[in-house]
Amino acid sequence: MKNKAIIMIICILILSGCVKANNSHSEKATDTKPETVDQASTTAISQTEAENYEGYSGLWTETSFSHEEGLSYGGLEFSFQVTDKTNLDGYLFMQQGTTERIAEIDNITGKIINGELNYKYDDDGWGGSGILHITFSNDNAIQIEVLDYKMKDTNLSGYGFSGIYQLGRTKQIQGEAGDKRSETTASKTTEPDLFNVVYEKYYAPWTESEMQNAIAERKQYRDQCSFYPEVSNYLENVREVRDISSVVEPLYFTDLKNYQKQDFDQVPPLIIHLAKNEVYARHGYIFKNEDLNNYFKGQIWYEPSITAENFKDSVFNKNEQVNLKLLSNLDTFK
């Protein structure tokens, strides 16, 4: 009996030891799981902390215009400062060159997360509202897409921020005379002084009397153009152009600057059609269409010199090529 009792006690002790060993092993296994979670969490935090967008701070524009040129000729600019790596504070400004309409959104603030920022606005200066979806690309570019845009009913012009804008950085460069001028990385050459170029090209060659005589002589062609009253009405009531510039200058300076799609928002199809054909007229293209022929002969800057059969597109400069492609896509006039 004593031997049986001893054997039973030994068995109980052995079993008890096995249970403790298993429990101990199980506890160690469960202890390793939190360590794995902590590692993943630490990795995620380090990736977030690695994002730093302070280098994007500055002025960004859609065209190759500087801030001063944008104010003079129209364009869009996005100016902002990023602090604490991801906190943005800035404003968005746009001016339409043809009408000098202005839209702006001040005090744009938010945190950039994974290269994106959303900012909801209630008024763009024209009563429009929406969400600015701003994307910061690795190739040092910015895209602004306007989401959920709502135009105010009283905004008869239709002007405001809508669609998608591709922006390039504007940087300060040193001019020859030591002055600082703005230039975007998208263009290696600065835009000419548009006002001076226009004056030298369209006004300087004439004396006042010569210009008045030319305008009077070409009136017969304007009178024979069936759609000229529509053009005149647009210039007077939309652009508020009521002087001789309507026949001295072209509608658009497509050889001097690049235009964007939004520059032609709310522009009548006829005007877009004429803007496209101005690219050809500038180089002396002779139009077979009677109305186009009369319209351009009514403009004192137009000098017909080459037939359609002999005309070559190679005469177009880079600005004209870009603008012609845009206007051809927008032209719906029949």
C-alpha positions as CSV (number, residue, x, y, z in Angstrom):
1,M,0.0,0.0,0.0
2,K,2.8,2.4,0.9
3,N,4.4,1.7,-2.5
4,K,1.1,2.5,-4.3
5,A,0.6,5.7,-2.4
6,I,4.2,6.8,-3.2
7,I,3.7,6.0,-6.9
8,M,0.4,8.1,-7.0
9,I,2.1,11.1,-5.3
10,I,4.9,10.9,-7.9
11,C,2.4,10.9,-10.8
12,I,0.5,13.8,-9.4
13,L,3.7,15.8,-9.1
14,I,4.8,15.0,-12.6
15,L,1.4,16.0,-14.1
16,S,1.4,19.2,-12.1
17,G,4.8,20.1,-13.5
18,C,3.7,19.5,-17.1
19,V,0.7,21.8,-16.7
20,K,2.9,24.6,-15.4
21,A,5.3,24.1,-18.2
22,N,2.5,24.3,-20.8
23,N,1.0,27.4,-19.1
24,S,4.4,29.0,-19.1
25,H,5.0,28.2,-22.8
26,S,1.5,29.6,-23.6
27,E,2.2,32.8,-21.7
28,K,5.4,33.4,-23.6
29,A,3.7,32.8,-27.0
30,T,1.0,35.4,-26.2
31,D,3.7,37.9,-25.0
32,T,5.2,38.0,-28.5
33,K,2.0,39.2,-30.2
34,P,1.9,42.7,-28.7
35,E,5.5,43.2,-29.8
36,T,4.5,42.6,-33.5
37,V,1.6,45.1,-33.3
38,D,3.9,47.7,-31.7
39,Q,6.4,47.3,-34.5
40,A,3.8,47.9,-37.2
41,S,2.5,50.9,-35.4
42,T,5.9,52.3,-35.0
43,T,6.6,51.8,-38.8
44,A,3.3,53.6,-39.7
45,I,4.2,56.5,-37.4
46,S,7.7,56.9,-38.8
47,Q,6.3,57.0,-42.4
48,T,3.8,59.8,-41.4
49,E,6.5,61.7,-39.7
50,A,8.7,61.4,-42.8
51,E,6.2,63.5,-44.9
52,N,7.5,67.0,-45.2
53,Y,5.9,69.4,-47.7
54,E,7.6,72.6,-46.5
55,G,9.6,72.6,-49.7
56,Y,6.5,73.2,-51.7
57,S,5.9,76.6,-50.1
58,G,5.8,79.5,-52.5
59,L,4.0,80.8,-55.6
60,W,2.6,78.3,-58.2
61,T,0.9,79.3,-61.5
62,E,-0.9,77.7,-64.3
63,T,0.8,79.6,-67.1
64,S,4.3,80.9,-67.5
65,F,3.3,84.3,-66.1
66,S,4.8,85.9,-63.1
67,H,2.6,87.4,-60.3
68,E,2.9,90.8,-62.0
69,E,2.1,89.5,-65.5
70,G,-0.9,87.5,-64.1
71,L,-2.3,90.7,-62.7
72,S,-1.8,92.5,-66.0
73,Y,-2.9,89.8,-68.5
74,G,-4.8,87.2,-66.5
75,G,-4.1,83.8,-65.1
76,L,-4.3,81.6,-62.0
77,E,-1.9,81.5,-59.0
78,F,-1.8,79.5,-55.8
79,S,0.4,81.0,-53.1
80,F,0.9,79.2,-49.7
81,Q,3.2,78.4,-46.9
82,V,3.7,75.0,-45.2
83,T,4.8,74.9,-41.6
84,D,5.4,72.0,-39.2
85,K,5.9,69.8,-42.3
86,T,2.3,69.4,-43.3
87,N,0.2,72.4,-42.2
88,L,-0.8,74.6,-45.2
89,D,-2.0,78.2,-45.2
90,G,-2.5,80.1,-48.4
91,Y,-4.8,81.6,-51.0
92,L,-6.0,81.0,-54.6
93,F,-6.4,83.8,-57.1
94,M,-7.6,83.9,-60.7
95,Q,-8.1,86.8,-63.2
96,Q,-9.6,86.5,-66.7
97,G,-7.4,88.3,-69.1
98,T,-10.1,89.3,-71.6
99,T,-12.6,90.8,-69.1
100,E,-10.4,91.3,-66.0
101,R,-12.9,89.3,-63.9
102,I,-11.4,88.2,-60.6
103,A,-12.1,85.1,-58.4
104,E,-10.3,84.3,-55.2
105,I,-10.4,82.1,-52.2
106,D,-8.6,83.4,-49.1
107,N,-7.4,81.6,-45.9
108,I,-7.0,78.1,-47.4
109,T,-5.8,76.0,-44.5
110,G,-5.5,72.3,-43.7
111,K,-3.2,69.4,-43.2
112,I,-1.5,67.6,-46.1
113,I,-1.9,63.8,-45.7
114,N,-0.4,61.4,-48.1
115,G,0.2,64.2,-50.6
116,E,-3.4,65.4,-50.6
117,L,-5.5,68.1,-49.0
118,N,-9.2,68.9,-49.3
119,Y,-10.5,72.4,-48.5
120,K,-14.2,73.3,-48.6
121,Y,-15.0,76.9,-49.6
122,D,-18.3,78.8,-49.6
123,D,-17.6,81.8,-51.8
124,D,-15.0,82.3,-54.6
125,G,-16.0,86.0,-55.1
126,W,-18.8,85.0,-57.4
127,G,-20.9,83.1,-54.9
128,G,-19.5,79.7,-56.1
129,S,-18.8,76.9,-53.6
130,G,-17.1,73.6,-53.7
131,I,-14.2,71.5,-52.5
132,L,-10.6,72.1,-53.5
133,H,-8.9,68.7,-53.9
134,I,-5.2,69.6,-53.9
135,T,-2.6,67.0,-54.9
136,F,1.1,67.3,-54.4
137,S,3.0,65.2,-56.9
138,N,6.5,63.7,-56.5
139,D,7.6,65.4,-59.7
140,N,7.3,68.8,-58.0
141,A,3.9,69.6,-59.5
142,I,0.5,70.5,-58.0
143,Q,-3.0,69.7,-59.3
144,I,-6.1,71.4,-58.0
145,E,-9.4,69.8,-58.9
146,V,-12.7,71.5,-57.9
147,L,-15.2,69.0,-56.6
148,D,-18.9,69.5,-56.0
149,Y,-18.8,72.9,-57.6
150,K,-22.1,74.9,-57.3
151,M,-22.5,78.1,-59.1
152,K,-24.7,80.8,-57.7
153,D,-27.9,81.5,-59.6
154,T,-27.2,85.2,-59.9
155,N,-23.8,84.6,-61.5
156,L,-24.8,85.3,-65.1
157,S,-21.2,85.3,-66.3
158,G,-20.5,81.8,-65.2
159,Y,-17.1,82.8,-63.9
160,G,-15.4,81.1,-61.0
161,F,-13.2,78.1,-60.1
162,S,-14.2,74.9,-61.8
163,G,-12.5,72.0,-63.5
164,I,-8.8,70.9,-63.1
165,Y,-5.8,73.1,-62.9
166,Q,-2.2,72.0,-63.4
167,L,0.3,74.2,-61.7
168,G,4.1,74.7,-62.0
169,R,6.4,76.5,-59.5
170,T,7.3,80.1,-60.0
171,K,10.8,81.0,-58.9
172,Q,12.7,84.2,-58.6
173,I,15.6,84.6,-61.0
174,Q,18.2,87.3,-61.4
175,G,17.7,89.6,-64.4
176,E,20.5,91.2,-66.4
177,A,20.2,94.5,-64.7
178,G,20.1,92.9,-61.2
179,D,16.3,93.0,-60.9
180,K,14.4,90.0,-59.8
181,R,11.8,88.5,-62.1
182,S,9.5,85.5,-61.8
183,E,9.8,82.4,-64.0
184,T,8.1,79.0,-63.8
185,T,9.9,75.8,-64.2
186,A,7.5,74.9,-67.0
187,S,9.0,77.6,-69.2
188,K,12.7,78.5,-69.6
189,T,11.9,81.9,-71.2
190,T,10.1,84.8,-69.5
191,E,7.0,86.2,-71.3
192,P,7.5,89.5,-73.2
193,D,6.1,92.7,-71.9
194,L,2.7,92.2,-73.6
195,F,1.6,95.8,-73.5
196,N,4.8,97.1,-75.1
197,V,4.8,94.4,-77.8
198,V,1.2,95.1,-78.7
199,Y,1.9,98.8,-79.0
200,E,5.0,98.3,-81.1
201,K,3.2,95.8,-83.4
202,Y,-0.2,97.4,-83.9
203,Y,0.1,101.1,-83.1
204,A,3.6,102.4,-83.6
205,P,3.7,101.8,-87.4
206,W,0.9,104.3,-87.9
207,T,0.5,108.0,-87.5
208,E,-2.8,109.1,-86.1
209,S,-4.1,110.3,-89.4
210,E,-3.0,107.1,-91.2
211,M,-4.8,105.0,-88.7
212,Q,-8.0,106.9,-88.9
213,N,-7.9,106.8,-92.7
214,A,-7.3,103.0,-92.8
215,I,-10.2,102.5,-90.4
216,A,-12.5,104.5,-92.6
217,E,-11.3,102.8,-95.8
218,R,-11.9,99.3,-94.4
219,K,-15.4,100.1,-93.1
220,Q,-16.9,98.8,-96.4
221,Y,-15.7,95.3,-95.5
222,R,-17.1,95.4,-92.0
223,D,-20.4,96.5,-93.4
224,Q,-20.4,93.5,-95.8
225,C,-19.7,91.0,-93.0
226,S,-23.0,89.4,-92.0
227,F,-21.9,88.6,-88.5
228,Y,-20.0,91.8,-87.7
229,P,-22.9,93.3,-85.7
230,E,-22.7,90.3,-83.4
231,V,-19.0,90.8,-82.9
232,S,-19.5,94.5,-82.3
233,N,-22.2,93.8,-79.7
234,Y,-20.0,91.3,-77.9
235,L,-17.0,93.8,-77.8
236,E,-19.2,96.7,-76.6
237,N,-21.4,95.0,-74.0
238,V,-19.3,92.1,-72.7
239,R,-15.7,93.3,-73.1
240,E,-16.7,97.0,-72.9
241,V,-14.5,97.8,-75.8
242,R,-15.8,100.9,-77.5
243,D,-12.7,102.5,-79.1
244,I,-10.5,101.9,-82.2
245,S,-8.7,99.0,-80.5
246,S,-11.6,96.8,-81.8
247,V,-10.2,97.1,-85.4
248,V,-6.6,97.9,-84.6
249,E,-5.8,94.8,-82.4
250,P,-6.9,91.2,-82.8
251,L,-9.3,89.6,-80.4
252,Y,-6.6,87.5,-78.8
253,F,-2.8,87.7,-78.7
254,T,-2.4,84.0,-79.6
255,D,1.1,84.6,-80.8
256,L,2.3,86.1,-77.6
257,K,0.9,84.0,-74.8
258,N,-0.7,80.6,-74.1
259,Y,-4.4,80.6,-73.3
260,Q,-6.2,78.1,-71.2
261,K,-9.6,76.5,-71.7
262,Q,-11.2,78.6,-68.9
263,D,-10.2,81.8,-70.8
264,F,-13.0,80.9,-73.2
265,D,-15.7,80.1,-70.7
266,Q,-18.8,82.0,-71.6
267,V,-17.2,83.2,-74.9
268,P,-19.7,82.9,-77.8
269,P,-18.9,80.3,-80.5
270,L,-18.5,82.9,-83.1
271,I,-15.7,84.7,-81.2
272,I,-13.9,81.4,-80.6
273,H,-14.2,80.7,-84.3
274,L,-12.7,84.1,-85.1
275,A,-9.9,83.6,-82.6
276,K,-9.0,80.3,-84.3
277,N,-8.9,82.0,-87.7
278,E,-6.9,84.9,-86.4
279,V,-4.0,82.6,-86.0
280,Y,-4.0,82.1,-89.8
281,A,-5.0,85.8,-90.6
282,R,-1.9,87.0,-88.7
283,H,0.2,85.4,-91.4
284,G,-1.7,86.8,-94.4
285,Y,-3.9,83.8,-95.1
286,I,-6.6,84.6,-97.7
287,F,-10.0,83.3,-96.7
288,K,-12.3,81.7,-99.2
289,N,-15.3,82.2,-96.9
290,E,-16.9,85.6,-97.8
291,D,-17.8,86.6,-94.3
292,L,-14.4,85.7,-92.9
293,N,-12.7,87.5,-95.8
294,N,-14.7,90.6,-95.2
295,Y,-14.3,90.5,-91.4
296,F,-10.5,90.3,-91.5
297,K,-10.2,92.9,-94.3
298,G,-12.1,95.2,-91.9
299,Q,-9.2,94.8,-89.4
300,I,-6.4,97.2,-90.2
301,W,-3.7,94.8,-88.9
302,Y,-4.7,92.2,-91.5
303,E,-2.6,92.1,-94.7
304,P,-3.9,89.3,-97.1
305,S,-0.9,87.9,-98.9
306,I,-1.0,84.1,-99.4
307,T,-3.7,81.7,-100.7
308,A,-4.9,78.6,-98.9
309,E,-3.2,76.4,-101.4
310,N,0.3,77.9,-100.7
311,F,-0.1,78.4,-97.0
312,K,2.2,76.3,-94.7
313,D,1.6,75.7,-91.0
314,S,5.3,75.8,-90.4
315,V,5.0,79.7,-90.0
316,F,3.2,79.2,-86.6
317,N,5.3,79.8,-83.5
318,K,5.0,77.7,-80.4
319,N,2.3,79.8,-78.8
320,E,0.3,79.7,-82.0
321,Q,0.6,75.9,-82.3
322,V,-0.6,75.4,-78.7
323,N,-3.5,77.9,-79.0
324,L,-4.6,76.7,-82.4
325,K,-5.0,73.1,-81.0
326,L,-7.0,74.4,-78.1
327,L,-9.2,76.7,-80.2
328,S,-9.8,74.0,-82.8
329,N,-11.1,71.7,-80.1
330,L,-13.4,74.5,-78.7
331,D,-14.7,75.7,-82.1
332,T,-18.3,74.7,-82.6
333,F,-19.4,77.5,-84.8
334,K,-21.3,76.6,-88.0
